[in-house]
């Protein structure tokens, strides 16, 4: 036998403490009654109380509570073989980690905001599979498709501009890597989610998007930043702000959101484009759009599973409570009948 939720056994601690407290309270009350008179008098005054029944009620109540705790712990014994099928959507995220994503027109900056939205999307799309491609001037697979979102978050948190030394924004390469990362043998819907500011695209992005469309892969995109432009901060080794990126003429470089290409690739593949806004509502719209897609089979296998037997303990707990309620609190009190006294004749004085 084992238990699926053994942490519930900690509830036995307050149950034992409650039992000890009630025992102490009962002894204290008995001592108080003992000071009121002789044991015979006390027994006569409480003759109608079913002391034995009340003790059994208490025992049954505590037994029921103990059985309910065992029920919550979900006891299991024995096993059976089950066919398990997991259905969902395959999602490859392409995250821009170029220097321009450090601009702070979205707080704390574009990149951290994008990572936060990917994490929130994982919360909303539990049960699907997700992978991550990082890109700037080049692209690489950070982790392949997985249903282990806890591990995925660890790799997501590590995404920083310094991971790729080549400057630029090669979205075309990122899309091609994402396409090649899908499992072609599955019937699940395949989706690429691009998170970028859309600037300085290298390679033929539209050609990569057409390849995705030909393979039935939908591209969704979230654009980060403002069309008005924002300076790009530069930081030292210790994370201190050194200043802002400048061009060859010494002028501060402004990074602007370029939505045109992002809108084109989403239209080509049947996806949708969203602009990131301060309250983050776009991630909800994106998650809803993906949730509406037809889920396909991601994995199927036979599993040996333990059989849960909590029903037995729940049934015994209910039985104990029913029996406790059927025990009477009081017993029939015997009433002494007064002796029959004949009429008294008062004789007249002789």
HUMO-V142609 format. One record per helix or strand. SS is the DSSP state (H for helix, E for strand). FROM is the first residue (numbers start at 1). LEN is the number of residues. Records with the same first field share a line. If there is no record, write none. Layout:
SS = FROM-LEN / FROM-LEN
This chain:
E = 2-2 / 49-1 / 75-14 / 90-7 / 129-7 / 139-8 / 169-1 / 190-7 / 201-1 / 218-6 / 230-2 / 233-3 / 241-4 / 246-1 / 252-1 / 254-2 / 273-3 / 296-13 / 330-1
H = 6-29 / 39-7 / 51-22 / 99-4 / 110-15 / 149-9 / 161-3 / 171-11 / 205-10 / 260-10 / 281-11 / 310-17
